[in-house]
Amino acid sequence: DGLRTPKSETSQNKENESISGRVLRCGGPQFLCKPRAVGALVHAYSRAGLDISGLSDARLAQLVDANLIRFPSDIFQILNDSETIVNKIDESRINSDLSLTKNNKGQKVSLTLQNLSSLPGWGIKSAQNLKNNVKNVAEEGVTLSRFIYSLGIRHIGTYGSKLIAKAYGTSSEFLKDVINASPNICIEANANEVSHEECDDQSFLRLRGDDTTEGIKGIGPVVLDSLNCFAKERELVHAAQDLASKINIISDSSNAPFQEVEERNDNDRPEGFYQAQAFIKFPQTALLGKTVVFTGKLPNDMSRTTAQELAIKNFGAKSTPGSISKSTDIVIEGEKAGKKVKKALELNIPVMSASDFLILVKEMATDKK
């Protein structure tokens, strides 16, 4: 399919041979090197990255081996499958699709519910759950820093990703600099009207600075070298662009959590609902030490991961699990919350509307000014 085969830095012919005192590492892009591909995808889908649950190391290894996934954006292909419930597995169709992994090594296979549920350890329910998780991420979006982190650029962790995101503001601005740092792609993007030198001069200028502007504090030569190495890999740049086209990327500096939210009428609240007004005087203690569960779509396109981080870091919540249990202290309800709210009220667990939660966030921000 036109993709080059990664070679070992120490041996091009003996990829699995160990050499005393030396470490073998694939020199090609991590997503094209099978020994590194699973780890790179685990990193991309982790909570600090795209935050797609239901994908363990073992399950990702299955998907890679079956040629269902190669790059992080491939997981979103499952949303193209119009089926929502598979009542009967079409064995002939599965065998036809998955036989490609045997007959055409390296040939990509469609990621569908049928193909996924046919793998060992998977079933109809687990495949559908994964599709739902992927859909939530695609709809809720991720912050720019989490998008950058998910790319697996060497030496760039969560802190570095946030510094870079703050410098660029949007994914389009960040990717523009990535392209400028990749001479061949840069020249193609500019219709061959610029030279290699002109592209190099523009690369990551916001981060490194120049004679007239200062660089970003905390971004040193090691990080800049890593960004340049990433940008020189055409497959990785295209993978980043493809991922950006599949998800909604939200600016880290967005003040969306503090925008005005529509308040619910008190008469609309069933018994058992918390009201933000009860905590306005001391918002910092509203969730202190509590186990908080978020459910449903949150206002202002806030992602669930962002809300969970706010609950823990800003309000001192003890934990933010994904399911309700007897140890849950409070449930925060967004739109289309489903059965979790009903279960919470049955267990006499207080429920707060997501709009009220954002009121608390706004009050906390006001108190810190």
C-alpha positions as CSV (number, residue, x, y, z in Angstrom):
1,D,0.0,0.0,0.0
2,G,3.0,2.3,-0.5
3,L,4.1,2.4,3.1
4,R,7.7,1.7,3.8
5,T,8.8,-1.1,6.1
6,P,10.5,0.1,9.2
7,K,14.1,-1.1,9.7
8,S,16.0,-1.7,12.9
9,E,18.6,0.9,13.7
10,T,21.2,-1.7,14.3
11,S,20.3,-4.4,11.8
12,Q,18.1,-4.4,8.7
13,N,17.8,-8.1,8.4
14,K,17.6,-9.4,12.0
15,E,14.8,-7.5,13.7
16,N,14.3,-9.9,16.6
17,E,18.0,-10.8,17.2
18,S,19.4,-9.4,20.4
19,I,22.9,-8.0,20.5
20,S,24.8,-8.0,23.7
21,G,25.0,-4.5,25.1
22,R,22.8,-2.9,22.5
23,V,19.1,-2.2,22.3
24,L,17.3,-2.8,19.0
25,R,14.7,-0.2,18.1
26,C,12.6,0.3,14.9
27,G,13.9,3.3,13.2
28,G,10.7,3.9,11.2
29,P,7.5,5.6,12.4
30,Q,6.1,3.9,15.6
31,F,2.7,3.1,14.0
32,L,4.4,1.2,11.2
33,C,6.7,-0.8,13.5
34,K,4.7,-3.8,15.0
35,P,6.8,-4.1,18.1
36,R,6.1,-0.5,18.9
37,A,2.6,0.0,17.3
38,V,0.6,-1.4,20.2
39,G,2.4,0.8,22.7
40,A,1.9,3.8,20.5
41,L,-1.8,3.2,20.2
42,V,-2.2,2.5,23.9
43,H,-0.5,5.9,24.5
44,A,-2.9,7.6,21.9
45,Y,-6.1,6.1,23.4
46,S,-5.0,6.7,27.0
47,R,-6.9,8.9,29.4
48,A,-4.4,11.7,28.9
49,G,-4.8,11.4,25.2
50,L,-8.0,10.6,23.3
51,D,-9.5,8.8,26.3
52,I,-11.2,5.9,24.6
53,S,-12.1,3.3,27.1
54,G,-12.4,-0.4,26.5
55,L,-9.1,-0.9,24.7
56,S,-6.6,-2.8,26.7
57,D,-3.1,-3.7,25.5
58,A,-4.2,-7.2,24.6
59,R,-7.3,-6.0,22.7
60,L,-5.2,-3.4,20.7
61,A,-2.7,-6.1,19.9
62,Q,-5.6,-8.1,18.4
63,L,-6.8,-5.2,16.3
64,V,-3.2,-4.6,15.1
65,D,-2.6,-8.2,14.2
66,A,-5.9,-8.4,12.4
67,N,-5.0,-5.2,10.4
68,L,-8.1,-3.5,11.7
69,I,-6.1,-0.6,13.1
70,R,-2.8,1.0,12.1
71,F,-3.1,4.7,13.1
72,P,-5.0,6.4,15.9
73,S,-7.6,7.8,13.5
74,D,-8.5,4.2,12.3
75,I,-10.6,3.6,15.4
76,F,-13.1,6.2,14.2
77,Q,-13.8,4.1,11.1
78,I,-16.2,2.0,13.3
79,L,-18.6,5.0,13.2
80,N,-19.0,4.5,9.5
81,D,-20.7,1.2,10.2
82,S,-24.5,1.9,10.1
83,E,-25.3,-1.2,12.2
84,T,-26.0,-0.6,15.9
85,I,-27.0,-4.0,17.0
86,V,-25.8,-7.3,15.5
87,N,-28.4,-10.0,16.0
88,K,-26.8,-12.6,13.9
89,I,-23.2,-12.8,12.9
90,D,-22.7,-13.3,9.2
91,E,-19.9,-15.8,9.2
92,S,-19.3,-15.7,5.5
93,R,-18.9,-11.9,5.5
94,I,-16.6,-12.0,8.5
95,N,-14.4,-14.8,7.0
96,S,-14.3,-12.9,3.7
97,D,-13.1,-9.7,5.3
98,L,-10.7,-11.2,7.8
99,S,-9.2,-13.6,5.3
100,L,-7.5,-10.5,3.9
101,T,-5.2,-10.6,6.9
102,K,-3.9,-14.0,5.7
103,N,-3.9,-13.5,2.0
104,N,-2.7,-9.9,1.9
105,K,-0.2,-9.2,4.6
106,G,-0.4,-5.6,5.7
107,Q,-3.7,-4.9,3.8
108,K,-6.1,-2.8,5.9
109,V,-9.3,-4.5,6.9
110,S,-12.5,-2.6,7.5
111,L,-13.3,-2.0,11.2
112,T,-16.9,-3.0,11.5
113,L,-19.0,-4.4,14.3
114,Q,-19.1,-7.7,12.5
115,N,-15.4,-8.0,12.2
116,L,-14.7,-6.7,15.7
117,S,-17.2,-9.0,17.4
118,S,-15.8,-12.1,15.6
119,L,-12.4,-11.7,17.3
120,P,-11.6,-14.0,20.3
121,G,-12.7,-12.4,23.5
122,W,-15.0,-9.9,21.8
123,G,-18.7,-10.1,21.4
124,I,-21.6,-8.1,20.1
125,K,-22.0,-6.2,23.4
126,S,-18.3,-5.3,23.8
127,A,-18.0,-4.3,20.1
128,Q,-21.1,-2.0,20.5
129,N,-19.7,-0.6,23.7
130,L,-16.5,0.4,22.0
131,K,-18.4,2.0,19.2
132,N,-20.4,4.0,21.7
133,N,-17.2,5.1,23.5
134,V,-15.6,6.2,20.2
135,K,-18.8,8.1,19.3
136,N,-18.7,9.9,22.6
137,V,-15.1,11.0,22.1
138,A,-15.9,12.1,18.5
139,E,-18.9,14.2,19.6
140,E,-17.4,15.6,22.8
141,G,-14.0,16.4,21.3
142,V,-10.6,16.6,23.0
143,T,-8.5,19.6,24.0
144,L,-5.6,20.5,21.7
145,S,-3.1,19.5,24.4
146,R,-4.6,16.0,24.6
147,F,-4.5,15.8,20.8
148,I,-0.8,16.7,20.8
149,Y,-0.1,14.2,23.5
150,S,-1.9,11.4,21.6
151,L,0.5,11.8,18.7
152,G,3.2,10.1,20.8
153,I,5.9,12.7,20.0
154,R,9.1,11.6,21.9
155,H,9.9,13.7,25.0
156,I,6.5,15.5,24.9
157,G,4.3,14.5,27.9
158,T,1.2,16.1,29.3
159,Y,3.1,19.2,30.6
160,G,4.9,19.7,27.3
161,S,1.7,19.2,25.4
162,K,-0.1,21.9,27.4
163,L,2.8,24.4,26.8
164,I,2.6,23.7,23.0
165,A,-1.2,23.9,23.0
166,K,-1.1,27.3,24.8
167,A,1.4,28.6,22.2
168,Y,-0.7,27.6,19.2
169,G,-4.3,27.8,20.4
170,T,-5.8,25.8,17.6
171,S,-4.9,22.5,15.9
172,S,-4.8,24.2,12.4
173,E,-2.0,26.5,13.7
174,F,-0.1,23.7,15.2
175,L,-0.4,21.5,12.2
176,K,0.7,24.4,9.9
177,D,4.0,24.6,11.8
178,V,4.4,20.8,11.7
179,I,4.0,21.0,7.9
180,N,6.5,23.9,7.7
181,A,9.0,21.7,9.5
182,S,8.6,18.9,7.0
183,P,10.2,20.4,3.8
184,N,8.7,18.0,1.2
185,I,5.2,18.3,2.6
186,C,5.6,22.1,3.1
187,I,6.7,22.6,-0.6
188,E,3.7,20.5,-1.8
189,A,1.3,22.4,0.4
190,N,2.6,25.7,-1.0
191,A,2.4,24.5,-4.7
192,N,6.2,24.3,-5.0
193,E,6.4,28.1,-4.6
194,V,8.7,28.0,-1.5
195,S,12.2,26.5,-1.0
196,H,13.4,24.0,1.6
197,E,15.2,26.9,3.4
198,E,12.0,29.0,3.6
199,C,10.1,26.1,5.1
200,D,12.8,25.4,7.6
201,D,12.9,29.1,8.7
202,Q,9.2,29.0,9.5
203,S,9.3,25.7,11.6
204,F,8.1,26.0,15.2
205,L,8.9,29.7,15.3
206,R,6.4,30.3,18.1
207,L,8.1,27.8,20.3
208,R,11.8,28.6,19.7
209,G,11.5,32.3,19.1
210,D,13.8,34.5,17.0
211,D,15.6,37.8,17.1
212,T,12.4,39.7,17.8
213,T,10.3,37.2,19.9
214,E,11.1,35.0,22.9
215,G,10.7,31.3,22.8
216,I,8.3,29.4,25.1
217,K,9.7,28.8,28.6
218,G,9.9,25.0,29.2
219,I,10.4,24.2,25.5
220,G,14.0,23.4,25.0
221,P,16.2,21.9,22.2
222,V,15.3,18.3,23.1
223,V,11.6,19.0,22.6
224,L,12.2,21.0,19.4
225,D,14.4,18.2,18.0
226,S,11.6,15.7,18.7
227,L,9.0,17.9,17.0
228,N,11.3,18.2,13.9
229,C,11.9,14.5,13.8
230,F,8.2,13.9,14.0
231,A,7.6,16.4,11.2
232,K,10.1,14.7,8.9
233,E,8.1,11.5,9.0
234,R,5.5,11.9,6.2
235,E,3.3,9.0,7.5
236,L,3.1,10.6,11.0
237,V,2.2,14.0,9.7
238,H,-0.5,12.5,7.5
239,A,-1.7,10.5,10.5
240,A,-1.9,13.7,12.6
241,Q,-3.9,15.4,9.9
242,D,-6.2,12.5,9.5
243,L,-6.9,12.3,13.2
244,A,-7.6,16.0,13.3
245,S,-10.2,15.6,10.6
246,K,-12.0,12.9,12.6
247,I,-12.5,14.7,15.9
248,N,-13.5,18.0,17.3
249,I,-10.4,19.6,18.8
250,I,-11.1,22.3,21.4
251,S,-8.7,25.0,22.4
252,D,-7.2,24.6,25.9
253,S,-7.6,28.3,26.5
254,S,-11.3,28.1,25.6
255,N,-13.5,29.8,28.2
256,A,-16.4,27.5,27.3
257,P,-16.7,26.2,30.9
258,F,-17.4,29.7,32.0
259,Q,-20.0,30.7,29.4
260,E,-23.5,31.4,30.5
261,V,-25.5,28.2,31.0
262,E,-29.2,27.8,31.1
263,E,-30.5,27.3,34.6
264,R,-33.2,24.8,35.3
265,N,-36.3,25.9,37.1
266,D,-36.4,24.6,40.7
267,N,-39.8,23.2,40.0
268,D,-38.4,21.0,37.3
269,R,-36.0,19.2,39.7
270,P,-37.2,15.9,41.2
271,E,-36.5,15.2,44.9
272,G,-32.9,14.2,45.4
273,F,-31.4,16.9,43.1
274,Y,-28.6,19.1,44.4
275,Q,-28.8,22.8,43.4
276,A,-25.7,24.9,42.8
277,Q,-27.1,27.7,44.8
278,A,-26.6,25.6,47.9
279,F,-22.9,25.8,47.4
280,I,-22.3,29.2,45.8
281,K,-21.0,30.6,49.1
282,F,-18.4,27.9,49.4
283,P,-18.0,26.2,46.0
284,Q,-14.6,24.8,46.9
285,T,-16.2,22.4,49.3
286,A,-19.0,21.3,47.1
287,L,-17.3,18.1,45.9
288,L,-14.5,17.8,48.4
289,G,-13.6,14.2,49.1
290,K,-16.6,12.9,47.2
291,T,-16.9,10.2,44.6
292,V,-18.4,11.9,41.5
293,V,-19.9,10.2,38.5
294,F,-20.6,12.2,35.3
295,T,-23.2,11.0,32.8
296,G,-24.7,12.4,29.6
297,K,-23.6,15.2,27.3
298,L,-22.2,18.2,29.1
299,P,-23.0,21.8,28.2
300,N,-20.7,24.0,26.1
301,D,-19.1,21.0,24.5
302,M,-17.1,20.3,27.6
303,S,-15.6,16.8,27.4
304,R,-16.1,14.3,30.2
305,T,-12.4,14.1,30.8
306,T,-12.2,17.9,31.3
307,A,-15.1,17.8,33.8
308,Q,-13.4,14.9,35.7
309,E,-10.2,16.9,35.9
310,L,-12.0,19.9,37.2
311,A,-13.8,17.9,39.8
312,I,-10.5,16.4,41.1
313,K,-8.1,19.3,40.7
314,N,-10.4,22.3,41.4
315,F,-12.8,20.8,43.8
316,G,-10.9,18.0,45.5
317,A,-13.1,15.2,44.5
318,K,-11.9,11.8,45.7
319,S,-12.5,10.0,42.4
320,T,-14.6,10.1,39.2
321,P,-15.4,6.6,38.1
322,G,-17.5,5.8,35.0
323,S,-20.2,3.8,36.8
324,I,-22.5,4.2,39.8
325,S,-22.2,2.1,42.9
326,K,-23.1,2.3,46.6
327,S,-19.9,4.2,47.2
328,T,-20.9,7.0,44.7
329,D,-21.6,10.3,46.6
330,I,-23.0,12.4,43.8
331,V,-24.0,12.1,40.1
332,I,-23.7,15.0,37.7
333,E,-26.3,14.8,34.9
334,G,-25.9,16.1,31.4
335,E,-28.3,15.7,28.4
336,K,-29.5,12.3,27.5
337,A,-28.1,10.8,30.7
338,G,-30.0,7.6,30.5
339,K,-30.4,5.0,33.2
340,K,-27.6,6.2,35.5
341,V,-29.7,9.1,37.0
342,K,-32.6,6.7,37.6
343,K,-30.3,4.3,39.4
344,A,-28.8,7.1,41.4
345,L,-32.2,8.2,42.7
346,E,-33.1,4.6,43.5
347,L,-30.0,4.4,45.6
348,N,-30.7,7.8,47.2
349,I,-27.6,9.3,45.7
350,P,-27.9,13.1,45.1
351,V,-27.9,14.2,41.5
352,M,-26.7,17.6,40.3
353,S,-27.4,19.0,36.8
354,A,-24.3,19.6,34.6
355,S,-25.5,23.2,34.2
356,D,-25.2,23.7,38.0
357,F,-21.8,22.1,38.0
358,L,-20.6,24.7,35.5
359,I,-22.1,27.4,37.7
360,L,-19.8,26.0,40.5
361,V,-16.9,26.1,38.1
362,K,-17.6,29.7,37.2
363,E,-17.9,30.7,40.9
364,M,-14.7,28.9,41.7
365,A,-12.9,30.8,38.9
366,T,-14.4,34.1,40.2
367,D,-13.1,33.4,43.8
368,K,-9.6,32.8,42.5
369,K,-9.4,36.2,40.7
